[in-house]
Amino acid sequence: MPIRTAASLSLTLLLQLLLPLLLPVFSVACLAVCYLSGPPLRAGLLNADALYLPTLFDDLLVRGGRLSDWYLTPAPYFFPDYPLYLAAWWVAPTSYYQIIAFGILQCALLFGALALLARALGTRAALPAAACSLTLFAWLAASGREPFVLLLSNAYHFGGFLAAVLLATAWLRVDATASRPALGAACLLAFLVTLSDSLFLLQAALPLAGAASARILLEGGKPGRRRRLAMAWAPVAAALLGHVGYTLLVAHPTRYDVHLDRGRLAANLHDLAGFGLDLWQALPAATLGWLACVAFALACAVRLARRRDPFGLPPALAWLLVFWLVSATMTLAVSLPLAPLPVAARYFIPAACWPILLAPMMVAHLLRRRHAPALLLAGACAFALGTGMATARQWQAHPIESAYYPADSACLDRALARMDLHHGVAQYWDAKPFQRFSRRGIVLAQHIASLEELPWITSQRYFRPAYDFALVGPDAPPQYHIPAARLEAINGPPPARVRCGDYTILLYGRDAMRVY
C-alpha cells in the first residue's frame, strides 16, 4: 500500500472514529471533575429534590424498605432512571460517586441515542455529528445553568427527553420500513416512560404522532396511508395506557391536582421571562443560536406545508424540526395557565435541548460530504476546549473532594454519637441531604411548621410516634420551618442543645420527643 494512501486512511480513521469517541469522553470527564470540585455544578445535584433516587435506593437496598412504603415524586421516574441508577449503585461505592456515575452513564446513553438517530436520518457523518452535539451539551452544562446541567441529573425529566430521542429513532425506522419489531419497541418505550413521567405524553408521544400524521397527509396519494397513520398513533395509545397504569402501580399517588387558573398565567409568563433573561445573560451565543433554530424550523414548517423543498434537508429531519416546535408549543400551552405547577427549567428540557441535537445533523446534511466530518469535529474540539477551560478554572478555585462530608453533617454526627441517637425530624430541604451524607445511618422524618408530617418524596416508615432529636435550620421557608419553641412547649427544654454552623440540634434522647 503506498505511503500516501496509508496516511490518508489513518487520517480518515482518526476523523471518523477515534476523535468522535475521545472528544465526548474528554468533555464528560471534565464535567465529572467540575462536580467533584464543588459549586456551581454540584449545587444542583445534591439538593433535596435531586437526592430522591439516592435516598430511595439506600432505603430499598440497605435499610430493608419497600417501594410500597414510599410517597414517590409525581413523576416516579421508573424508566430509564431506575435501571441507570441501579447500574451506578453497582459501580460506585457511595451516593456522592453514584450521582456522578449516573450522570456519566446518562451521557453515554445519550451519545448512543444520538448516533442511532443520526444514522436513521441518513446523516453523512453520524459519529462526528453525535460528538458535536454531546460536546456542545457538556459545554453548556459546565456553566451550571438549567436545563443543561440536568444532563447529569437523575429524576429531573431528562430521562424522558432521552427516551424521546429513542422514540424518534424507532419511529423513523417504522416509517421507512414498516418494521413491526421497531413499532413494538416504540410502543413499549412510550408505555414505560409515560408510566414513569406523564410529561412524556405531552412532550414526545403526541407531538411526534402529530408531526408524523401531518407528513403522511401532506404526501397525498402514497399507498398505505391509513396503516401509516395507525402506526403513528400506536405509541400514543401505549403512552395513554402508561398514564392510566400509574394509579394501579403506585401505592401512594402524588400527582399534582392541576387546574386552569387565569391568574397564574401572568405570574408564569413573568417567571418564564426571567428564566430566558438569565440564560441570555449567562449564555448569549447559545441563546442566539436557539432563536436562529426556531426561525429556521418555522421556515421549514412553512415550506413543508406548501409541499416545497425544506432548504435541502431530508424530509425526515425537517419533520423532526416540526415535531420540536409542536412539542415546545404544547409544553407552553399546557404549563403556563395551570396551577399549582410552577414554571421550572426542568419542564422545558425538550424545548431548550432538541436544537443541540439537531443542529449538527443539519450542518452535516447541508455541507458537502468531504467537509462535514472535519467541520463537525472542529466544532466538537472547540466545545471540548471550552469545557476543559471551564474545568481548569473550577479546579483552581475549588480542589477536588474525594469524599463528601459537609461540616454541618459531621457536627450532627458527633452530637448524636454522644447519646447514640438515630431518629429525628427536619424540614424538607434539610432531611434528605443530612440523612444521605450522615455516616451514622440516621433517619430524618419530614415535618412542616405546624409539626404535621410531610409525606412527600419520603417513606412512611420514617414517621414515628416519638423521635430522638430535632434539626432546626435557619433558612427554611416559613411553611417548612421546624419551630423549636413549639417543640419545647410540648416536650420541655431538651437535655442538650448543640449548635452546628447555622443549625440547632435539640437532643431529647431515645423516643423522648413528640411532635403532637
C-alpha positions in Angstrom: 0.0 0.0 0.0 1.5 3.4 -0.9 2.5 5.6 2.0 0.2 8.4 0.9 -2.8 6.1 0.8 -2.0 4.6 4.2 -1.6 8.2 5.7 -5.0 9.1 4.1 -6.7 6.1 5.6 -5.2 6.8 9.0 -6.4 10.4 8.9 -9.9 9.2 7.9 -9.9 6.7 10.8 -8.9 9.5 13.1 -11.6 11.8 11.9 -14.4 9.3 11.6 -13.9 7.1 14.6 -11.3 8.0 17.2 -11.9 11.7 17.7 -15.7 11.4 17.8 -15.2 9.0 20.7 -12.4 10.8 22.5 -13.9 14.3 22.5 -17.2 13.3 24.2 -15.2 11.2 26.8 -13.0 14.2 27.5 -15.9 16.6 27.9 -17.8 14.2 30.2 -14.7 13.6 32.3 -14.4 17.4 32.6 -18.0 17.6 33.9 -17.1 14.9 36.5 -14.1 16.9 37.7 -16.4 20.0 37.9 -18.8 18.0 40.1 -16.1 16.8 42.4 -14.7 20.3 42.7 -17.9 21.7 44.1 -20.3 24.5 43.1 -21.9 25.5 40.8 -22.3 22.1 39.2 -22.6 20.2 42.4 -25.2 22.5 43.9 -27.9 21.4 41.5 -27.1 17.7 42.0 -27.1 17.4 45.8 -30.2 19.3 46.9 -33.2 17.6 48.5 -35.1 17.0 45.2 -32.1 15.6 43.4 -31.4 13.2 46.3 -34.7 11.3 45.7 -33.2 8.3 44.0 -30.1 8.1 46.2 -32.3 8.1 49.3 -34.8 5.7 47.8 -32.2 3.1 46.7 -30.4 3.3 50.1 -33.8 2.6 51.7 -34.6 -0.3 49.4 -31.2 -2.0 49.1 -29.6 -1.2 52.5 -32.4 -0.5 55.1 -34.9 -3.1 54.0 -37.6 -0.8 52.9 -40.2 -1.4 50.2 -41.3 0.6 47.3 -44.9 0.5 48.5 -43.8 2.4 51.7 -42.8 5.4 49.6 -44.5 8.6 48.7 -42.8 8.9 45.3 -42.5 12.1 43.2 -45.4 13.0 40.9 -43.2 11.5 38.1 -41.7 8.4 39.8 -39.1 8.1 37.0 -39.2 4.2 36.9 -37.6 4.2 33.4 -34.9 4.9 32.4 -33.8 6.4 35.7 -34.2 3.4 38.0 -32.1 1.0 35.8 -29.5 3.6 35.2 -29.2 4.4 38.9 -29.1 0.7 39.8 -26.1 0.4 37.4 -24.5 3.5 39.1 -25.1 1.8 42.5 -23.2 -1.2 41.4 -20.2 0.6 40.1 -19.8 3.4 42.7 -19.3 3.0 46.5 -21.2 6.0 47.9 -24.1 8.3 46.9 -21.6 11.0 46.3 -20.0 9.0 43.5 -23.2 7.2 42.4 -24.7 10.6 41.4 -21.9 11.4 39.0 -21.7 7.8 37.8 -25.4 8.1 36.9 -24.6 11.3 35.0 -21.8 9.6 33.1 -24.0 6.7 32.2 -26.7 9.0 31.1 -24.2 10.9 28.8 -23.1 7.6 27.3 -26.7 6.5 26.6 -27.4 9.9 25.1 -24.4 9.6 22.8 -25.5 6.2 21.7 -29.0 7.5 21.1 -27.7 10.4 19.1 -25.6 8.2 16.9 -28.6 5.9 16.2 -30.8 9.0 15.4 -28.1 10.4 13.0 -27.9 7.0 11.2 -31.7 6.7 11.0 -31.7 10.2 9.4 -29.1 9.1 6.9 -26.6 11.7 8.3 -23.3 11.5 6.4 -21.1 11.8 9.4 -23.2 10.2 12.2 -20.5 9.8 14.8 -19.0 13.3 14.3 -22.5 14.8 14.5 -23.2 12.9 17.7 -19.8 14.0 19.1 -20.5 17.7 18.2 -23.9 17.5 19.9 -22.7 15.9 23.1 -19.6 18.2 23.5 -21.9 21.2 22.9 -24.2 19.9 25.6 -21.3 19.3 28.0 -20.0 22.9 27.4 -23.5 24.3 28.2 -23.8 22.0 31.3 -20.4 23.2 32.6 -22.0 26.6 33.1 -24.2 25.1 35.8 -27.3 26.5 34.2 -30.6 24.7 34.0 -31.8 22.9 32.0 -28.4 22.0 30.5 -26.8 20.9 33.8 -29.7 18.3 34.1 -27.7 16.3 31.6 -26.1 14.8 34.7 -29.1 14.6 37.0 -31.3 11.7 37.9 -35.1 12.1 38.3 -35.4 15.6 36.7 -37.2 14.7 33.5 -34.0 14.3 31.5 -34.7 10.6 31.2 -37.9 11.4 29.4 -36.0 13.6 26.9 -33.5 10.8 26.3 -36.4 8.4 25.7 -37.9 10.9 23.2 -34.7 10.7 21.2 -35.0 6.9 21.1 -38.7 7.1 20.3 -38.0 9.4 17.3 -35.3 6.9 16.1 -37.7 4.0 16.4 -40.4 5.9 14.6 -38.0 6.8 11.7 -37.4 3.1 11.3 -41.1 2.3 11.4 -41.9 4.9 8.9 -39.2 3.8 6.5 -39.7 0.0 6.7 -43.0 -0.6 8.5 -40.9 -2.8 10.9 -43.2 -4.5 13.4 -40.3 -5.0 15.9 -39.5 -1.3 15.7 -43.1 -0.4 16.3 -43.3 -2.7 19.2 -40.2 -1.2 20.7 -41.7 2.3 20.2 -44.9 1.3 21.9 -43.1 -0.4 24.8 -40.9 2.6 25.3 -43.9 5.0 25.2 -45.7 2.9 27.8 -42.8 2.6 30.2 -41.7 6.3 30.0 -45.2 7.7 30.4 -45.8 5.4 33.3 -42.7 7.0 34.8 -43.3 10.6 33.7 -46.6 11.8 32.3 -44.9 14.7 30.6 -43.6 12.3 28.0 -47.1 12.0 26.6 -47.3 15.8 26.1 -43.7 16.4 25.0 -42.9 13.4 22.9 -45.7 10.9 22.0 -48.4 13.3 21.0 -46.2 15.8 19.1 -44.4 13.0 17.3 -47.7 11.4 16.2 -49.0 14.8 15.1 -45.9 15.6 13.1 -45.9 12.2 11.5 -49.6 12.4 10.7 -49.1 15.8 9.0 -46.3 14.4 6.9 -48.4 11.4 5.9 -51.4 13.6 4.9 -49.3 16.1 3.0 -47.7 13.4 1.0 -51.0 12.7 -0.7 -51.7 9.6 -2.6 -48.9 7.3 -1.3 -50.3 3.7 -0.7 -50.9 2.5 2.9 -51.8 5.9 4.3 -54.3 4.6 6.8 -51.9 1.9 8.0 -49.1 4.5 8.4 -51.5 6.8 10.4 -52.4 3.9 12.7 -48.8 3.1 13.3 -48.1 6.8 14.0 -50.7 6.8 16.8 -49.9 3.4 18.3 -47.2 4.8 20.6 -49.8 7.4 21.8 -52.2 4.6 22.8 -49.4 2.8 24.6 -48.5 6.1 26.4 -52.1 6.6 27.5 -52.1 3.1 29.0 -48.9 4.1 30.9 -50.6 7.2 32.1 -53.6 5.2 33.4 -51.3 2.5 34.8 -49.7 4.9 37.2 -52.6 4.7 39.6 -52.5 0.9 39.6 -48.8 0.6 40.3 -48.1 3.4 42.7 -49.3 2.8 46.3 -49.4 6.5 47.3 -50.2 8.6 44.2 -48.7 12.1 44.5 -49.6 13.6 41.1 -50.5 17.3 41.1 -54.2 18.1 41.1 -53.7 20.7 38.3 -56.4 23.1 37.3 -56.8 26.1 34.9 -56.0 29.4 36.7 -56.1 32.5 34.6 -54.4 34.5 37.4 -51.5 32.1 37.2 -50.8 32.9 33.6 -49.2 36.3 34.2 -47.0 35.0 37.1 -45.9 32.1 35.0 -45.1 34.3 32.0 -43.1 36.6 34.3 -41.1 33.6 35.7 -40.5 32.3 32.1 -39.2 35.6 31.0 -36.9 35.7 34.0 -35.6 32.3 33.1 -35.0 33.4 29.5 -33.2 36.6 30.6 -31.0 34.6 32.9 -29.9 32.3 30.0 -29.4 35.4 27.8 -27.1 37.0 30.3 -25.1 33.8 31.0 -25.1 32.2 27.5 -25.8 34.9 24.9 -24.3 32.9 22.0 -26.3 29.8 22.8 -29.5 31.8 23.2 -29.0 33.5 19.8 -28.3 30.0 18.3 -31.5 28.7 19.8 -33.5 31.7 18.4 -31.9 31.0 15.0 -33.0 27.4 15.1 -36.6 28.5 16.0 -36.6 30.8 12.9 -35.2 28.1 10.7 -37.7 25.5 12.0 -40.6 27.8 11.3 -39.4 28.4 7.8 -39.1 24.7 7.2 -42.6 24.1 8.6 -44.0 26.7 6.1 -42.2 25.2 3.2 -43.3 21.7 4.2 -46.9 22.9 4.4 -46.6 24.3 0.9 -45.1 21.0 -0.3 -41.8 22.7 -1.1 -38.2 21.6 -0.5 -37.2 22.3 3.1 -33.9 24.1 2.2 -32.2 20.8 1.0 -32.8 18.9 4.3 -34.0 15.4 4.2 -37.8 15.4 4.8 -37.4 13.3 8.0 -35.0 15.8 9.5 -37.3 18.7 8.6 -40.2 17.0 10.1 -38.2 16.4 13.3 -37.8 20.2 13.5 -41.6 20.5 13.2 -42.0 17.9 16.0 -39.7 20.0 18.2 -41.8 23.1 17.5 -45.1 21.3 18.3 -43.6 19.8 21.5 -42.4 23.2 22.7 -45.7 24.8 21.9 -47.7 22.2 23.7 -45.5 22.4 26.7 -46.0 26.2 26.9 -49.8 26.0 26.2 -50.3 23.5 29.0 -47.9 24.6 31.7 -48.4 28.4 31.6 -52.1 28.6 32.6 -52.1 25.7 35.1 -51.8 25.8 38.9 -50.2 24.7 41.1 -47.4 23.9 38.7 -44.5 26.4 38.8 -42.5 27.4 35.8 -39.4 25.3 36.2 -36.5 24.9 33.8 -36.7 21.1 34.0 -40.2 21.2 32.3 -38.6 22.8 29.3 -35.7 20.4 28.6 -37.1 19.3 25.2 -37.8 22.9 24.1 -34.3 24.0 25.0 -32.3 20.9 24.1 -33.6 19.5 20.8 -31.7 22.1 18.8 -28.5 21.0 20.4 -29.1 17.5 19.0 -30.5 18.5 15.6 -28.2 21.4 14.6 -25.1 19.4 13.9 -27.1 16.9 11.9 -28.5 19.8 9.8 -24.9 21.0 9.3 -23.9 17.5 8.2 -26.7 17.4 5.6 -26.2 20.9 4.2 -22.4 20.6 3.8 -20.5 18.7 1.2 -19.8 15.1 2.1 -16.0 15.8 2.3 -16.3 18.8 4.5 -18.9 17.7 7.0 -16.9 15.4 9.3 -14.0 17.9 9.5 -16.2 20.9 10.3 -18.3 18.9 12.9 -15.2 17.7 14.6 -13.7 21.2 14.6 -16.8 22.3 16.4 -16.6 19.4 18.8 -12.9 20.3 19.5 -13.9 23.9 20.2 -16.7 22.9 22.6 -14.5 20.4 24.4 -11.8 23.0 24.7 -14.3 25.4 26.3 -15.4 22.7 28.7 -11.8 22.0 29.6 -11.0 25.6 30.2 -14.1 26.0 32.5 -13.0 22.8 34.3 -9.4 24.2 34.8 -10.8 27.4 36.3 -13.1 25.4 38.6 -10.3 23.2 39.7 -8.1 26.1 40.6 -10.9 27.7 42.7 -12.1 24.5 44.3 -9.8 21.5 44.8 -11.3 18.1 44.2 -13.1 16.5 47.2 -12.6 12.7 47.2 -15.2 12.3 49.9 -18.2 14.5 50.6 -18.8 15.1 54.3 -20.1 18.6 55.0 -19.0 20.2 58.3 -22.6 20.5 59.4 -23.2 16.8 58.8 -20.0 15.9 60.7 -21.1 18.1 63.6 -24.5 16.5 63.7 -23.0 13.0 63.7 -20.7 13.9 66.7 -23.6 15.3 68.6 -25.8 12.3 68.0 -22.9 9.9 68.9 -22.8 11.1 72.5 -26.3 9.8 73.2 -26.5 7.2 70.4 -29.5 8.8 68.7 -30.7 7.9 65.2 -34.3 9.1 64.6 -35.1 12.8 64.2 -37.2 15.4 62.5 -36.2 18.1 60.0 -37.8 20.3 57.3 -38.0 19.0 53.7 -34.9 20.8 52.3 -32.7 19.5 55.2 -34.0 16.0 55.7 -32.5 14.1 52.7 -29.2 16.0 52.5 -28.4 15.3 56.2 -29.7 11.8 56.2 -27.9 10.8 52.9 -24.5 12.1 53.9 -24.5 11.2 57.6 -22.1 8.4 58.5 -24.3 7.2 61.3 -27.3 5.8 59.3 -29.7 8.3 60.7 -33.3 8.7 59.7 -34.9 12.1 59.4 -38.7 12.4 59.1 -40.0 15.4 57.2 -42.3 17.8 59.2 -43.7 21.3 58.5 -44.2 24.4 60.6 -47.3 23.0 62.2 -45.3 19.9 63.0 -47.5 17.8 60.8 -45.9 15.1 58.7 -44.9 15.9 55.2 -45.5 12.7 53.1 -43.6 14.0 50.0 -40.8 12.1 48.4 -40.1 10.0 51.5 -41.0 6.7 53.2 -43.9 6.3 55.6 -41.6 4.2 57.7 -39.6 7.3 58.6 -42.6 8.7 60.6 -42.8 7.6 64.2 -44.9 8.4 67.4 -41.8 9.8 69.0 -38.3 10.9 68.0 -34.8 11.3 69.4 -33.9 14.8 68.2 -34.9 17.8 66.0 -32.7 19.5 63.4 -33.7 23.2 63.2 -32.4 25.0 60.1 -32.0 28.7 59.6 -33.2 29.3 56.0 -36.4 27.3 55.6 -39.4 29.0 54.1 -42.0 29.8 56.8 -44.3 27.0 55.9 -41.5 24.4 56.3 -39.6 25.8 59.3 -39.4 23.5 62.3 -40.5 25.6 65.3 -38.1 24.9 68.2 -40.3 26.9 70.6 -43.3 24.7 70.0 -41.3 21.5 70.4 -40.1 22.8 73.8 -43.7 23.7 74.7 -44.7 20.1 74.0 -41.7 18.3 75.5 -40.0 20.8 77.8 -36.4 22.0 77.3 -34.1 19.5 75.7 -31.4 17.8 77.9 -28.8 19.0 75.4 -28.7 21.6 72.6 -25.9 21.7 70.1 -25.0 24.4 67.5 -23.7 23.2 64.1 -23.0 26.2 62.0 -26.3 27.8 61.3 -28.2 24.7 62.6 -29.5 24.0 66.1 -30.0 20.4 67.2 -32.4 19.7 70.1 -31.3 16.4 71.7 -34.0 14.8 73.8 -32.9 11.1 74.0 -34.3 7.8 72.7 -38.1 8.3 71.8 -38.3 11.2 74.2 -39.5 13.9 71.8 -43.1 14.1 70.5 -44.4 16.4 67.8 -48.1 16.4 68.9 
